[in-house]
């Protein structure tokens, strides 16, 4: 590693190494190292663990209303190879990687190498400056990614959005009530509504309780003015794609729906596809009638 490379690296990292050998090891790819033990692969291993801890702690503190599953999804996206590679490329860290001729001559650096150098640098800063120093570096470079990824995940989890809004604006916690069930055991659909501080919001149907709750939360957010009606109609489709569910379930129109007696009801009613079993039965019946008619005709001729 040349003095110029060290100077550029410390400028990019905004950190001056006490032990430059750690920086050199973090930037050295196995294609140019005398042995793999002298490359950045071991630091990549350590940096991966340090990065996980920093991101997990940040998400845990930043999103107290998120459940473990939601936090895991965000964390996985933040520490992914793709995101780490993007940070390396955007900050200029990738250009500092010391590689062999075979890799150095390529037009673009493979994303796996770009991601690896971010992890190895994370380890080097940790070993040289300690946890608080590396934490500052990781959050400074990763915070924009965390914001973007969390924002996208946030808008797919309408229960979390509603909970945060209700606690801050309404001073209450949303509760979900199961109002009704329809269909046979193997193909049920459910009606759920949200209640916040004794106020009940519009109910929603879904092919499972989880999807019904997401839709009910979305309807509540619409009533609270967080989303407009056009956006809600568009987001309903994304919930269907995100959750999967019963393929026979068809999203009912919002608002009044005719009941079995022909009168309008306020709650959404599930609309289901009909399996054409009756048609087959009619065909068989017609066949039997034709057979009987033929027998009568033969008797008359006789």
C-alpha positions as CSV (number, residue, x, y, z in Angstrom):
1,X,0.0,0.0,0.0
2,X,1.4,3.3,-1.1
3,X,1.3,6.5,1.1
4,X,-1.1,8.0,-1.5
5,X,-3.5,5.1,-1.1
6,X,-3.4,5.4,2.7
7,X,-4.0,9.1,2.5
8,X,-7.0,8.6,0.1
9,X,-8.4,5.8,2.2
10,X,-8.3,7.8,5.4
11,X,-9.9,10.7,3.6
12,X,-12.8,8.5,2.4
13,X,-13.2,6.9,5.8
14,X,-12.7,10.2,7.7
15,X,-10.5,8.3,10.1
16,X,-6.7,8.2,10.6
17,X,-5.3,4.7,11.5
18,X,-3.0,4.2,14.4
19,X,-1.9,0.9,12.8
20,X,-1.7,1.3,9.0
21,X,-1.1,-2.4,8.6
22,X,-4.8,-3.0,9.5
23,X,-5.8,-0.7,6.7
24,X,-3.4,-2.4,4.2
25,X,-4.8,-5.9,5.1
26,X,-8.4,-4.6,4.8
27,X,-7.7,-3.3,1.2
28,X,-5.7,-6.3,0.0
29,X,-7.6,-8.8,-2.2
30,X,-6.5,-12.4,-2.3
31,X,-5.7,-12.1,-6.0
32,X,-2.6,-10.1,-5.1
33,X,-1.8,-11.4,-1.6
34,X,1.0,-13.9,-1.1
35,X,-1.5,-16.1,0.7
36,X,-5.1,-15.9,1.6
37,X,-4.2,-15.4,5.2
38,X,-2.6,-12.1,4.2
39,X,-5.7,-11.0,2.3
40,X,-8.8,-9.2,3.6
41,X,-10.9,-12.4,3.8
42,X,-10.5,-12.9,7.6
43,X,-11.4,-9.2,8.2
44,X,-14.4,-9.7,5.9
45,X,-15.5,-12.4,8.3
46,X,-15.1,-10.2,11.4
47,X,-16.6,-7.1,9.7
48,X,-19.7,-9.0,8.8
49,X,-20.4,-9.7,12.5
50,X,-19.6,-6.1,13.5
51,X,-21.8,-4.7,10.8
52,X,-24.7,-7.0,11.9
53,X,-24.4,-5.8,15.5
54,X,-24.4,-2.1,14.7
55,X,-27.3,-2.3,12.3
56,X,-29.4,-4.5,14.6
57,X,-28.8,-2.1,17.5
58,X,-29.7,0.9,15.4
59,X,-32.9,-0.7,14.1
60,X,-33.9,-1.9,17.6
61,X,-33.6,1.6,19.0
62,X,-35.0,3.5,16.0
63,X,-38.2,1.4,15.5
64,X,-39.5,0.4,18.9
65,X,-42.9,-0.5,17.4
66,X,-41.5,-3.0,14.9
67,X,-41.8,-6.7,15.6
68,X,-38.8,-9.1,15.3
69,X,-39.9,-10.2,11.8
70,X,-40.1,-6.6,10.5
71,X,-36.7,-5.8,12.0
72,X,-35.1,-8.9,10.4
73,X,-36.4,-8.0,6.9
74,X,-34.9,-4.5,7.1
75,X,-31.6,-5.8,8.6
76,X,-31.2,-8.4,5.9
77,X,-31.6,-5.8,3.2
78,X,-29.3,-3.3,4.8
79,X,-26.4,-5.7,5.3
80,X,-26.9,-7.5,2.0
81,X,-24.2,-7.8,-0.6
82,X,-26.0,-5.4,-2.8
83,X,-26.3,-2.6,-0.2
84,X,-22.7,-3.0,1.0
85,X,-21.5,-2.9,-2.6
86,X,-23.5,0.3,-3.3
87,X,-21.9,2.0,-0.2
88,X,-18.4,1.0,-1.3
89,X,-19.0,2.3,-4.8
90,X,-20.7,5.6,-3.7
91,X,-18.1,6.5,-1.2
92,X,-15.1,5.6,-3.4
93,X,-14.0,2.7,-1.3
94,X,-14.1,0.2,-4.2
95,X,-11.4,2.2,-6.1
96,X,-9.0,1.8,-3.2
97,X,-9.1,-2.0,-3.3
98,X,-5.7,-3.5,-4.1
99,X,-6.2,-6.4,-6.6
100,X,-4.2,-8.5,-9.0
101,X,-3.9,-7.8,-12.7
102,X,-6.8,-10.1,-13.7
103,X,-9.3,-8.2,-11.6
104,X,-7.6,-4.7,-11.9
105,X,-8.1,-4.7,-15.7
106,X,-11.9,-5.2,-15.5
107,X,-14.1,-2.3,-16.5
108,X,-16.3,-2.8,-13.5
109,X,-15.6,-4.3,-10.1
110,X,-17.7,-7.4,-9.2
111,X,-20.3,-6.5,-6.5
112,X,-19.0,-9.3,-4.3
113,X,-15.6,-7.6,-4.1
114,X,-17.1,-4.2,-3.5
115,X,-19.3,-5.6,-0.7
116,X,-16.3,-7.5,0.8
117,X,-14.1,-4.5,1.1
118,X,-16.8,-2.6,3.0
119,X,-17.0,-5.4,5.5
120,X,-13.2,-5.7,5.8
121,X,-12.8,-2.0,6.3
122,X,-15.5,-2.1,9.0
123,X,-13.4,-4.8,10.8
124,X,-10.2,-2.7,10.4
125,X,-11.7,0.4,11.9
126,X,-13.1,-1.7,14.7
127,X,-9.8,-3.3,15.5
128,X,-7.9,0.0,15.3
129,X,-10.4,2.5,16.9
130,X,-12.9,0.4,18.9
131,X,-16.6,-0.1,18.7
132,X,-17.8,3.5,19.1
133,X,-15.5,4.7,16.3
134,X,-16.6,2.0,13.8
135,X,-20.2,2.5,14.8
136,X,-20.0,6.2,13.8
137,X,-18.5,5.1,10.5
138,X,-21.1,2.5,9.7
139,X,-24.0,4.7,10.6
140,X,-22.6,7.6,8.7
141,X,-22.3,5.5,5.6
142,X,-25.4,3.3,6.1
143,X,-28.0,5.7,7.5
144,X,-29.3,6.8,4.0
145,X,-29.7,3.1,3.1
146,X,-31.4,2.3,6.4
147,X,-33.8,5.2,5.8
148,X,-34.7,4.1,2.2
149,X,-35.1,0.4,3.1
150,X,-37.1,1.1,6.3
151,X,-39.3,3.5,4.4
152,X,-40.2,0.9,1.8
153,X,-40.8,-1.8,4.3
154,X,-42.7,0.7,6.5
155,X,-45.2,1.3,3.8
156,X,-45.8,-2.4,3.2
157,X,-46.6,-2.9,6.9
158,X,-49.6,-0.8,7.4
159,X,-50.2,-2.2,10.9
160,X,-46.8,-0.7,12.0
161,X,-47.6,2.6,10.2
162,X,-51.0,2.8,12.0
163,X,-49.5,1.9,15.4
164,X,-46.9,4.7,15.1
165,X,-49.5,7.2,14.0
166,X,-52.0,6.2,16.6
167,X,-49.5,6.4,19.5
168,X,-48.2,9.8,18.4
169,X,-51.4,11.5,17.2
170,X,-54.2,9.7,19.0
171,X,-52.5,8.6,22.1
172,X,-53.7,5.0,21.8
173,X,-52.7,1.6,20.5
174,X,-54.7,-0.1,17.7
175,X,-56.6,-3.3,18.5
176,X,-57.9,-5.7,15.9
177,X,-61.3,-7.3,16.2
178,X,-62.4,-10.4,14.2
179,X,-66.0,-9.6,13.1
180,X,-66.9,-12.5,10.9
181,X,-65.8,-15.6,9.0
182,X,-67.1,-17.0,5.8
183,X,-66.5,-20.2,3.8
184,X,-65.5,-23.8,4.6
185,X,-62.6,-24.7,6.9
186,X,-60.2,-25.2,4.0
187,X,-61.1,-22.0,2.3
188,X,-62.1,-19.3,4.8
189,X,-62.1,-15.6,4.6
190,X,-62.2,-13.2,7.5
191,X,-63.5,-9.8,8.3
192,X,-61.5,-7.6,10.7
193,X,-61.7,-4.0,12.0
194,X,-59.4,-1.7,13.9
195,X,-60.4,-0.1,17.2
196,X,-58.4,2.8,18.6
197,X,-59.5,4.3,21.9
198,X,-63.1,2.9,21.5
199,X,-63.4,4.2,18.0
200,X,-64.1,1.5,15.4
201,X,-62.8,2.1,11.8
202,X,-64.0,0.5,8.5
203,X,-63.7,-3.3,8.4
204,X,-61.9,-5.3,5.7
205,X,-62.0,-8.8,4.3
206,X,-59.1,-11.1,3.6
207,X,-58.4,-14.8,2.8
208,X,-56.4,-14.9,6.1
209,X,-56.4,-12.9,9.3
210,X,-53.0,-11.4,8.6
211,X,-54.1,-9.9,5.3
212,X,-57.4,-8.8,6.7
213,X,-55.6,-6.9,9.5
214,X,-53.3,-5.2,7.0
215,X,-56.2,-4.1,5.0
216,X,-58.1,-2.9,8.0
217,X,-55.1,-0.9,9.1
218,X,-54.9,0.6,5.6
219,X,-58.6,1.6,5.8
220,X,-58.0,3.2,9.2
221,X,-55.1,5.2,7.8
222,X,-57.3,6.4,5.0
223,X,-60.0,7.6,7.4
224,X,-57.3,9.3,9.5
225,X,-56.1,11.2,6.4
226,X,-52.7,9.5,6.1
227,X,-53.5,8.0,2.7
228,X,-56.0,9.2,0.1
229,X,-58.6,6.9,-1.5
230,X,-56.7,6.5,-4.8
231,X,-53.5,5.5,-3.1
232,X,-55.4,3.0,-0.9
233,X,-57.0,1.4,-4.0
234,X,-53.5,1.0,-5.4
235,X,-52.0,-0.3,-2.2
236,X,-54.6,-3.0,-1.8
237,X,-53.2,-4.8,-4.8
238,X,-49.7,-4.7,-3.3
239,X,-51.1,-6.3,-0.1
240,X,-52.6,-9.1,-2.1
241,X,-49.3,-9.7,-4.0
242,X,-47.2,-9.4,-0.7
243,X,-49.3,-11.9,1.4
244,X,-50.5,-14.4,-1.2
245,X,-53.4,-16.3,0.4
246,X,-56.5,-18.0,-0.9
247,X,-56.6,-17.9,-4.7
248,X,-60.4,-18.3,-4.8
249,X,-60.8,-15.1,-2.8
250,X,-61.7,-12.1,-4.9
251,X,-61.3,-8.6,-3.4
252,X,-64.8,-7.3,-2.8
253,X,-65.7,-3.7,-3.7
254,X,-65.4,-1.2,-0.9
255,X,-68.6,0.3,0.4
256,X,-72.1,-1.0,0.2
257,X,-72.5,-4.6,-1.1
258,X,-75.8,-6.4,-1.8
259,X,-76.6,-9.0,0.8
260,X,-78.2,-12.4,0.1
261,X,-81.6,-10.9,0.5
262,X,-80.9,-8.2,-2.1
263,X,-80.6,-5.3,0.4
264,X,-77.5,-3.2,0.7
265,X,-75.3,-3.7,3.7
266,X,-72.5,-1.4,4.9
267,X,-69.9,-4.1,5.5
268,X,-67.9,-5.6,2.6
269,X,-69.1,-9.1,1.8
270,X,-66.7,-11.7,0.3
271,X,-67.1,-12.6,-3.3
272,X,-66.0,-16.1,-4.2
273,X,-65.5,-18.0,-7.4
274,X,-68.0,-20.8,-8.1
275,X,-66.7,-24.2,-9.1
276,X,-68.9,-25.5,-12.0
277,X,-70.1,-28.6,-10.2
278,X,-73.7,-27.9,-10.9
279,X,-73.2,-27.8,-14.7
280,X,-71.7,-31.2,-14.7
281,X,-74.6,-32.6,-12.7
282,X,-77.0,-31.1,-15.2
283,X,-75.2,-32.7,-18.1
284,X,-75.5,-36.1,-16.5
285,X,-79.2,-35.6,-15.8
286,X,-79.8,-34.7,-19.4
287,X,-78.0,-37.8,-20.4
288,X,-80.2,-40.0,-18.2
289,X,-83.4,-38.3,-19.5
290,X,-82.3,-39.0,-23.1
291,X,-81.8,-42.7,-22.2
292,X,-85.3,-43.0,-20.6
293,X,-86.8,-41.3,-23.7
294,X,-85.2,-43.8,-26.0
295,X,-86.5,-46.7,-23.9
296,X,-90.1,-45.3,-24.0
297,X,-89.8,-44.9,-27.8
298,X,-88.7,-48.6,-28.2
299,X,-91.7,-49.8,-26.1
300,X,-94.1,-47.8,-28.2
301,X,-92.7,-49.2,-31.4
302,X,-93.0,-52.7,-29.8
